[in-house]
Amino acid sequence: MKTFNPYPLRIDEELMDELKEMAEAHSRSVNKEIEFLIKEATKKFRLENSDEIKPKKKIPRSPWRR
């Protein structure tokens, strides 16, 4: 089942061409390449700002849930 993406991406044509080249070099789709780059940027941001960012709270699982 496809999920609806509420964040359509508008991107400059030259940048899209570069992303296509990067994706091809890494054997990924453009979508996965963008996802990878966003994840890497997020990790870097969290590492550089770890003192300022509160960690996400984990919600404990119900003991009755299998």
C-alpha beads as a LAMMPS data file, in Angstrom:
LAMMPS data file: protein, C-alpha beads

66 atoms
65 bonds

1 atom types
1 bond types

-500.0 500.0 xlo xhi
-500.0 500.0 ylo yhi
-500.0 500.0 zlo zhi

Masses

1 110.0

Atoms # bond

1 1 1 0.000 0.000 0.000
2 1 1 1.390 3.408 -0.935
3 1 1 1.473 6.099 1.691
4 1 1 0.501 9.672 0.977
5 1 1 3.378 12.131 1.292
6 1 1 2.095 15.437 2.687
7 1 1 5.446 17.084 1.854
8 1 1 5.845 17.306 -1.921
9 1 1 9.367 18.309 -2.817
10 1 1 10.004 21.207 -5.146
11 1 1 13.623 21.216 -6.138
12 1 1 15.848 23.096 -8.572
13 1 1 16.482 21.180 -11.790
14 1 1 20.290 21.411 -11.478
15 1 1 20.197 20.093 -7.916
16 1 1 17.910 17.243 -8.997
17 1 1 20.402 16.322 -11.724
18 1 1 23.161 16.167 -9.107
19 1 1 20.986 14.059 -6.818
20 1 1 20.321 11.661 -9.697
21 1 1 24.071 11.294 -10.282
22 1 1 24.697 10.696 -6.571
23 1 1 21.869 8.177 -6.355
24 1 1 23.156 6.286 -9.369
25 1 1 26.703 6.225 -7.953
26 1 1 25.339 4.752 -4.702
27 1 1 22.922 2.343 -6.443
28 1 1 19.922 4.003 -4.831
29 1 1 16.752 5.614 -6.078
30 1 1 16.644 9.394 -5.892
31 1 1 14.069 9.094 -3.122
32 1 1 16.338 6.832 -1.041
33 1 1 19.317 9.088 -1.703
34 1 1 17.371 12.089 -0.393
35 1 1 16.221 10.064 2.626
36 1 1 19.826 8.983 3.307
37 1 1 21.111 12.562 3.077
38 1 1 18.407 13.826 5.426
39 1 1 19.194 11.060 7.954
40 1 1 22.910 11.881 7.819
41 1 1 22.233 15.603 8.270
42 1 1 19.927 14.829 11.210
43 1 1 22.573 12.645 12.879
44 1 1 25.200 15.343 12.391
45 1 1 22.875 18.007 13.783
46 1 1 22.061 15.899 16.859
47 1 1 25.755 15.223 17.518
48 1 1 26.702 18.881 17.170
49 1 1 23.781 20.077 19.299
50 1 1 23.381 17.199 21.730
51 1 1 23.514 19.494 24.784
52 1 1 20.688 21.647 23.440
53 1 1 18.354 18.903 22.207
54 1 1 16.307 16.862 24.611
55 1 1 16.229 13.161 23.750
56 1 1 12.915 11.667 22.730
57 1 1 11.058 9.973 25.551
58 1 1 10.390 6.300 24.984
59 1 1 6.881 5.230 25.805
60 1 1 6.953 1.956 27.735
61 1 1 5.104 -0.930 26.143
62 1 1 2.072 -2.299 27.848
63 1 1 2.880 -5.501 29.777
64 1 1 -0.254 -7.042 28.235
65 1 1 0.833 -6.420 24.667
66 1 1 2.307 -9.384 22.856

Bonds

1 1 1 2
2 1 2 3
3 1 3 4
4 1 4 5
5 1 5 6
6 1 6 7
7 1 7 8
8 1 8 9
9 1 9 10
10 1 10 11
11 1 11 12
12 1 12 13
13 1 13 14
14 1 14 15
15 1 15 16
16 1 16 17
17 1 17 18
18 1 18 19
19 1 19 20
20 1 20 21
21 1 21 22
22 1 22 23
23 1 23 24
24 1 24 25
25 1 25 26
26 1 26 27
27 1 27 28
28 1 28 29
29 1 29 30
30 1 30 31
31 1 31 32
32 1 32 33
33 1 33 34
34 1 34 35
35 1 35 36
36 1 36 37
37 1 37 38
38 1 38 39
39 1 39 40
40 1 40 41
41 1 41 42
42 1 42 43
43 1 43 44
44 1 44 45
45 1 45 46
46 1 46 47
47 1 47 48
48 1 48 49
49 1 49 50
50 1 50 51
51 1 51 52
52 1 52 53
53 1 53 54
54 1 54 55
55 1 55 56
56 1 56 57
57 1 57 58
58 1 58 59
59 1 59 60
60 1 60 61
61 1 61 62
62 1 62 63
63 1 63 64
64 1 64 65
65 1 65 66
